[in-house]
Amino acid sequence: MYYGYNDAQEILFADQAFISLLKFNSFQALRTSDVMNKLIFEDKQLIITQKEQTINASFSKHEIFGLEGAFYLIKLDEIQVESNIATSTPKGLIASYPAIYLDVEKISKEIGLCVADYKLYLDSFIDQSIIDEKRLLEGNDKVVKNLSNLALTLKIPQINILLLKIQKLSQYERMPLVDEYYTKLVLLTLEKPEGYEEEISEDMFESDLNTPEKEEELNARFSDLLKNVDNDKSNDNDIIADDPLFSDELPMIDNNHLSLDNVPLLPISYDPQTAADELNLPVVLIEEFVDDFIEQARQDKDHLLTSYHQKDLDNIQELGHKLKGAASNLRINELSDILEEIQFCSDYTKLESLFVEYWGHFLSLEKQMKQLKD
């Protein structure tokens, strides 16, 4: 979290996390405020006292020289916010961000783990994030990818989406988002906040997946992810109904020569605005991520087919896992469900129909996104 000022005590710049922390809607509002008069530097601590809150943080200060003279860059760490108003906000919650509630009973059931194991893995994920802070700031893409996979496995989309954003940026641009990442880790809570409204969504997993075998498989998968880290509703229904390309029947395909070139479109119900609301992100950013997903799926199509012809189930499952993660985070439920089946499919003979179903839904998504742009 950063801000900068000059000898005239004028704020010259600030990142979004700092602006939000002080509860301003824009940099201009921050710049024209009297916040500089409320800053106290005391015993290597920065204290900011506002009407509604008091902020206490450790800081580092750097003097920087430019054409307009010297200015000072302040980096805040170990931020603590104490409300000055009686509130039911959970202890330790940073007031400028909403709590990230994890319903461990529900999530554990969905992914086939016991609650105790889920909590253990969550603690491991947070510990690993703390260990990897330096490498995140250095721009280590492998660390970002591994942490993203862990967040995906734990079903924490707010964290995973932020990691995907970090991965897209240069090392310098990542720094404010890395600060936000650690802020959001603090906001993770297993206690339901007062006034919390549970999201209504369909289960992404069939009930028969919640078995001892499934639990053992997920335990092994999460352990492998930790090991890798240590080592380093829509209007499309009307469109679909009138489209002659849609068919209720899937084409017959030669097992020895699987092709996805003539797959018919299959119905999909996807609304970027709904995903944006659920993830508390701008819809334009969701649409950008969906475009990136479509591009990635196009690139991985040949890899899937090649792996199919080579009967490489391990590679197919790995590709299915990667694509499923992106689809799940973006709330593309039809694709997420079918990719989940591909990810855990161990029967080669079932892959043909799964691929065709996946690609039919994908083509519908691609068509919808093109129509939105037009």
C-alpha positions as CSV (number, residue, x, y, z in Angstrom):
1,M,0.0,0.0,0.0
2,Y,1.6,3.3,-1.1
3,Y,1.3,7.1,-1.2
4,G,3.7,9.9,-2.0
5,Y,4.0,13.6,-1.0
6,N,6.4,16.5,-1.4
7,D,8.0,19.1,0.9
8,A,4.8,21.2,0.6
9,Q,2.9,18.3,2.3
10,E,0.9,17.7,-0.9
11,I,-0.1,14.2,-1.8
12,L,1.2,13.5,-5.3
13,F,0.1,10.0,-5.8
14,A,-1.5,7.0,-4.1
15,D,-2.5,3.5,-5.0
16,Q,-6.2,2.4,-4.9
17,A,-5.7,0.3,-1.7
18,F,-4.6,3.4,0.2
19,I,-7.4,5.5,-1.3
20,S,-9.9,2.9,-0.2
21,L,-8.4,2.4,3.2
22,L,-9.0,6.1,4.0
23,K,-12.5,5.7,2.5
24,F,-12.2,8.1,-0.4
25,N,-13.8,7.5,-3.7
26,S,-11.1,9.0,-5.9
27,F,-7.5,10.3,-5.8
28,Q,-8.8,13.8,-6.3
29,A,-11.0,13.5,-3.2
30,L,-8.0,12.3,-1.2
31,R,-5.7,15.0,-2.6
32,T,-8.0,17.8,-1.6
33,S,-8.7,16.5,1.9
34,D,-6.9,17.5,5.1
35,V,-5.6,13.9,5.6
36,M,-2.0,15.1,5.7
37,N,-2.8,17.0,8.8
38,K,-3.9,13.8,10.5
39,L,-0.7,11.8,9.9
40,I,1.5,11.1,12.9
41,F,4.9,9.4,12.5
42,E,5.8,7.9,15.9
43,D,8.2,5.1,16.8
44,K,8.4,3.7,13.3
45,Q,4.6,3.6,13.2
46,L,2.3,5.7,11.1
47,I,-1.0,6.7,12.8
48,I,-3.9,8.2,10.8
49,T,-6.8,9.4,12.9
50,Q,-10.1,10.0,11.2
51,K,-13.6,10.5,12.5
52,E,-14.7,6.9,11.9
53,Q,-11.4,5.1,12.3
54,T,-7.8,5.1,13.5
55,I,-5.2,3.4,11.3
56,N,-1.9,2.1,12.6
57,A,0.7,0.7,10.3
58,S,4.5,0.2,10.1
59,F,6.0,2.0,7.2
60,S,9.1,2.6,5.1
61,K,10.1,5.9,3.7
62,H,12.1,6.6,0.5
63,E,13.3,10.0,-0.8
64,I,13.0,10.2,-4.6
65,F,14.4,12.9,-6.8
66,G,12.8,14.1,-10.1
67,L,12.6,17.0,-12.4
68,E,10.1,18.7,-10.1
69,G,12.4,18.2,-7.1
70,A,12.3,15.7,-4.2
71,F,9.3,13.8,-3.0
72,Y,8.8,11.0,-0.6
73,L,7.4,7.5,-1.1
74,I,5.7,5.8,1.9
75,K,5.0,2.1,1.9
76,L,2.6,0.8,4.6
77,D,2.7,-2.7,6.1
78,E,1.1,-4.5,9.0
79,I,-2.0,-2.4,8.8
80,Q,-4.5,-2.3,11.7
81,V,-7.7,-0.5,11.6
82,E,-9.7,0.4,14.8
83,S,-13.2,1.7,14.4
84,N,-14.1,4.8,16.4
85,I,-17.8,3.9,16.1
86,A,-19.5,1.1,18.0
87,T,-19.9,-1.7,15.4
88,S,-20.4,-5.4,15.1
89,T,-17.6,-5.7,12.6
90,P,-15.5,-8.8,13.5
91,K,-12.2,-8.2,15.3
92,G,-9.3,-7.7,13.0
93,L,-11.4,-6.8,10.0
94,I,-10.0,-3.9,7.9
95,A,-12.9,-1.5,7.6
96,S,-12.4,-0.5,4.0
97,Y,-13.0,-4.0,2.7
98,P,-15.9,-6.4,3.1
99,A,-15.2,-9.7,5.0
100,I,-14.6,-12.8,2.9
101,Y,-16.8,-15.4,4.5
102,L,-16.0,-19.1,3.9
103,D,-18.8,-21.4,4.7
104,V,-16.6,-24.4,5.5
105,E,-19.4,-26.8,6.0
106,K,-20.8,-26.1,2.5
107,I,-17.4,-25.8,0.7
108,S,-16.1,-29.0,2.3
109,K,-19.1,-30.9,1.2
110,E,-18.9,-29.6,-2.3
111,I,-15.3,-30.6,-2.8
112,G,-15.4,-33.8,-0.9
113,L,-13.2,-33.0,2.1
114,C,-13.9,-33.2,5.8
115,V,-14.1,-29.8,7.6
116,A,-11.0,-30.5,9.6
117,D,-8.9,-31.2,6.4
118,Y,-10.3,-28.0,4.8
119,K,-9.3,-25.9,7.7
120,L,-5.9,-27.5,7.8
121,Y,-5.4,-26.8,4.1
122,L,-6.6,-23.2,4.5
123,D,-4.1,-22.6,7.3
124,S,-1.4,-24.1,5.0
125,F,-2.4,-21.8,2.2
126,I,-2.2,-18.7,4.4
127,D,1.2,-19.8,5.8
128,Q,2.5,-20.4,2.3
129,S,1.3,-17.0,1.2
130,I,3.3,-15.4,4.0
131,I,6.4,-17.4,3.1
132,D,6.1,-16.3,-0.5
133,E,5.5,-12.6,0.0
134,K,9.1,-11.7,-1.1
135,R,8.8,-13.9,-4.3
136,L,5.4,-12.4,-5.1
137,L,6.8,-8.9,-4.9
138,E,9.8,-10.0,-7.1
139,G,7.3,-11.1,-9.8
140,N,7.7,-14.9,-9.5
141,D,5.0,-16.2,-11.9
142,K,5.4,-19.8,-10.6
143,V,4.5,-18.7,-7.1
144,V,1.5,-16.8,-8.4
145,K,0.3,-19.8,-10.4
146,N,0.8,-22.2,-7.4
147,L,-1.0,-20.0,-5.0
148,S,-3.8,-19.5,-7.5
149,N,-4.2,-23.3,-7.8
150,L,-4.4,-23.5,-4.0
151,A,-7.1,-20.8,-3.9
152,L,-8.9,-22.6,-6.6
153,T,-8.9,-25.9,-4.8
154,L,-10.1,-24.1,-1.6
155,K,-12.9,-22.4,-3.6
156,I,-11.9,-18.8,-2.7
157,P,-12.6,-17.0,-6.0
158,Q,-12.0,-13.5,-4.6
159,I,-8.4,-14.5,-3.9
160,N,-7.9,-16.4,-7.1
161,I,-9.3,-13.6,-9.3
162,L,-6.9,-11.2,-7.6
163,L,-4.0,-13.6,-8.3
164,L,-5.0,-13.8,-11.9
165,K,-4.9,-10.0,-12.1
166,I,-1.5,-10.0,-10.5
167,Q,-0.2,-12.4,-13.1
168,K,-1.2,-10.1,-15.9
169,L,0.9,-7.2,-14.6
170,S,4.5,-6.2,-14.7
171,Q,6.6,-6.5,-11.5
172,Y,6.2,-2.8,-10.7
173,E,2.5,-2.7,-11.4
174,R,2.0,-5.8,-9.2
175,M,3.1,-4.2,-5.9
176,P,-0.2,-2.5,-4.9
177,L,-2.2,-5.6,-5.8
178,V,0.2,-7.8,-3.8
179,D,-0.6,-5.5,-0.8
180,E,-4.3,-6.0,-1.5
181,Y,-3.8,-9.7,-1.7
182,Y,-2.4,-9.8,1.9
183,T,-5.1,-7.5,3.0
184,K,-7.8,-9.9,1.7
185,L,-6.1,-12.8,3.4
186,V,-6.7,-11.0,6.7
187,L,-10.3,-10.6,5.8
188,L,-10.9,-14.4,5.4
189,T,-13.3,-15.5,8.1
190,L,-15.1,-18.7,9.0
191,E,-17.6,-16.9,11.2
192,K,-20.7,-15.6,9.3
193,P,-20.7,-11.8,9.5
194,E,-23.8,-10.1,10.8
195,G,-26.2,-9.3,7.9
196,Y,-24.4,-11.7,5.6
197,E,-26.7,-12.8,2.7
198,E,-25.9,-16.3,1.4
199,E,-25.4,-16.5,-2.4
200,I,-28.0,-18.7,-4.1
201,S,-26.2,-20.9,-6.6
202,E,-26.5,-24.5,-7.9
203,D,-24.1,-27.1,-6.6
204,M,-21.3,-27.6,-9.0
205,F,-20.7,-31.2,-8.0
206,E,-22.8,-34.3,-8.1
207,S,-23.7,-35.6,-4.6
208,D,-22.1,-39.0,-5.4
209,L,-18.7,-37.4,-5.7
210,N,-18.6,-36.9,-1.9
211,T,-17.1,-40.3,-1.2
212,P,-14.0,-41.5,0.7
213,E,-12.4,-42.1,-2.7
214,K,-13.1,-38.5,-3.7
215,E,-11.7,-37.2,-0.4
216,E,-8.5,-39.3,-0.8
217,E,-8.1,-37.9,-4.4
218,L,-8.5,-34.3,-3.3
219,N,-6.2,-34.8,-0.3
220,A,-3.5,-36.1,-2.7
221,R,-4.2,-33.3,-5.2
222,F,-3.9,-30.5,-2.5
223,S,-0.8,-32.2,-1.1
224,D,0.8,-32.1,-4.6
225,L,0.0,-28.4,-4.9
226,L,1.6,-27.6,-1.6
227,K,4.6,-29.7,-2.6
228,N,5.0,-27.7,-5.8
229,V,4.9,-24.5,-3.9
230,D,7.3,-25.6,-1.3
231,N,9.7,-26.7,-4.0
232,D,9.7,-23.3,-5.6
233,K,-29.3,-14.6,-15.8
234,S,-28.8,-14.0,-19.5
235,N,-30.7,-13.2,-22.7
236,D,-28.8,-15.9,-24.6
237,N,-31.7,-18.5,-24.0
238,D,-33.7,-16.6,-26.6
239,I,-30.8,-16.5,-29.0
240,I,-30.1,-20.1,-28.6
241,A,-33.7,-21.2,-29.1
242,D,-33.8,-19.5,-32.5
243,D,-30.4,-20.6,-33.7
244,P,-30.5,-23.4,-36.3
245,L,-27.0,-24.6,-35.2
246,F,-28.3,-25.8,-31.9
247,S,-29.2,-29.5,-31.6
248,D,-30.3,-31.7,-28.8
249,E,-28.3,-34.6,-30.2
250,L,-24.5,-34.9,-30.3
251,P,-22.9,-36.0,-33.5
252,M,-21.4,-39.5,-34.0
253,I,-17.7,-39.3,-34.1
254,D,-15.1,-41.8,-35.2
255,N,-13.1,-42.8,-32.1
256,N,-9.9,-43.0,-34.1
257,H,-10.3,-39.5,-35.6
258,L,-12.0,-37.2,-33.1
259,S,-12.7,-33.7,-34.4
260,L,-14.5,-30.8,-32.9
261,D,-14.8,-28.9,-36.2
262,N,-18.6,-29.6,-36.7
263,V,-19.8,-29.6,-33.1
264,P,-23.3,-28.0,-32.8
265,L,-23.8,-25.2,-30.3
266,L,-25.3,-26.3,-27.0
267,P,-27.3,-23.9,-24.7
268,I,-25.5,-21.8,-22.2
269,S,-26.8,-19.3,-19.7
270,Y,-24.1,-16.8,-18.8
271,D,-24.4,-13.2,-17.6
272,P,-21.1,-11.3,-17.1
273,Q,-22.9,-8.8,-14.9
274,T,-24.1,-11.5,-12.5
275,A,-20.5,-12.7,-12.2
276,A,-19.3,-9.2,-11.7
277,D,-21.8,-8.6,-8.9
278,E,-20.9,-11.9,-7.1
279,L,-17.2,-11.2,-7.3
280,N,-17.5,-7.5,-6.6
281,L,-15.5,-6.6,-9.7
282,P,-16.3,-4.3,-12.7
283,V,-18.1,-6.0,-15.5
284,V,-15.6,-4.8,-18.0
285,L,-12.9,-6.7,-16.1
286,I,-15.0,-9.9,-16.1
287,E,-15.6,-9.5,-19.8
288,E,-11.8,-9.2,-20.3
289,F,-11.2,-12.3,-18.3
290,V,-13.8,-14.2,-20.3
291,D,-12.1,-13.1,-23.5
292,D,-8.8,-14.4,-22.1
293,F,-10.5,-17.7,-21.1
294,I,-11.9,-18.0,-24.7
295,E,-8.4,-17.4,-26.1
296,Q,-6.8,-19.9,-23.8
297,A,-9.5,-22.5,-24.6
298,R,-8.8,-22.1,-28.3
299,Q,-5.1,-22.6,-27.7
300,D,-5.7,-25.7,-25.6
301,K,-8.1,-27.3,-28.0
302,D,-5.4,-28.9,-30.1
303,H,-3.6,-30.0,-26.9
304,L,-6.7,-31.8,-25.7
305,L,-7.2,-33.5,-29.0
306,T,-3.6,-34.5,-29.3
307,S,-3.7,-35.9,-25.7
308,Y,-6.9,-37.8,-26.6
309,H,-5.4,-39.5,-29.6
310,Q,-2.3,-40.3,-27.6
311,K,-4.5,-41.6,-24.8
312,D,-2.7,-39.3,-22.3
313,L,-5.2,-39.2,-19.5
314,D,-2.8,-37.3,-17.2
315,N,-2.4,-34.4,-19.6
316,I,-6.2,-34.3,-20.3
317,Q,-7.0,-34.1,-16.6
318,E,-4.4,-31.4,-16.1
319,L,-5.8,-29.3,-19.0
320,G,-9.4,-29.9,-17.7
321,H,-8.3,-28.8,-14.2
322,K,-6.8,-25.6,-15.5
323,L,-9.8,-24.6,-17.7
324,K,-12.3,-25.7,-15.1
325,G,-10.6,-23.3,-12.6
326,A,-11.0,-20.3,-14.9
327,A,-14.6,-21.2,-15.8
328,S,-15.5,-21.7,-12.2
329,N,-14.1,-18.4,-11.0
330,L,-15.9,-16.6,-13.8
331,R,-19.2,-18.4,-12.9
332,I,-19.5,-20.1,-16.4
333,N,-21.3,-22.9,-14.8
334,E,-22.1,-25.1,-17.8
335,L,-18.4,-25.2,-18.8
336,S,-17.2,-25.6,-15.2
337,D,-19.4,-28.6,-14.7
338,I,-18.4,-30.4,-17.9
339,L,-14.7,-29.6,-17.4
340,E,-15.0,-31.0,-13.8
341,E,-16.1,-34.3,-15.4
342,I,-13.2,-34.2,-17.8
343,Q,-10.7,-33.4,-15.0
344,F,-11.7,-36.5,-13.1
345,C,-12.5,-38.8,-15.9
346,S,-10.5,-42.0,-15.8
347,D,-12.4,-43.8,-18.5
348,Y,-11.0,-43.1,-21.9
349,T,-14.2,-44.2,-23.7
350,K,-16.2,-41.5,-22.0
351,L,-14.0,-38.6,-23.1
352,E,-15.4,-38.4,-26.7
353,S,-18.9,-37.3,-25.6
354,L,-17.5,-35.1,-22.8
355,F,-15.3,-33.2,-25.3
356,V,-18.1,-32.7,-27.7
357,E,-20.4,-31.4,-25.0
358,Y,-17.7,-29.1,-23.6
359,W,-17.0,-27.6,-27.1
360,G,-20.7,-27.1,-27.9
361,H,-21.2,-25.0,-24.7
362,F,-17.9,-23.2,-25.4
363,L,-19.0,-22.2,-28.9
364,S,-22.2,-20.7,-27.5
365,L,-20.2,-18.7,-25.0
366,E,-17.8,-17.5,-27.7
367,K,-20.8,-16.4,-29.8
368,Q,-22.5,-14.7,-26.9
369,M,-19.4,-12.6,-26.1
370,K,-19.0,-11.6,-29.7
371,Q,-22.7,-10.4,-29.8
372,L,-22.1,-8.4,-26.6
373,K,-19.3,-6.5,-28.3
374,D,-21.4,-5.9,-31.4
